[in-house]
């Protein structure tokens, strides 16, 4: 078993929000996991920068309420919601609370040609 404690991983400022890179990144404590894994915190009233990347990405909302803008569409999100973004899909996340952080887990991977899951290492 491998136990990773996100609270023990120093946060960094990425995409305009606070991010703890947990896995699949040279800065993460466990780079060998086949998907990227980040704990993301959007401060009250804050927003991530709009961006896109070659990875497909899944968000699991752990705490709070907000919106995700994907392409030209905007979606309300709340605790327990899951959003899946396609590779190269421009997106941003906004916290609609003036008092509480929006916390979500980002799982990301590059799809192997002809598959719907992570590429093999």
Secondary structure, DSSP 8 states (H G I E B T S, - for coil): -----GGGS--EEETTEEEEEEESSTTSSBTTSSSEEEEEEE-TT-B---B--SSEEEEEEEE-EEEEEETTEEEEEETT-EEEE-TT--EEEEE--SSS-EEEEEEEE-B-TT-SSB---
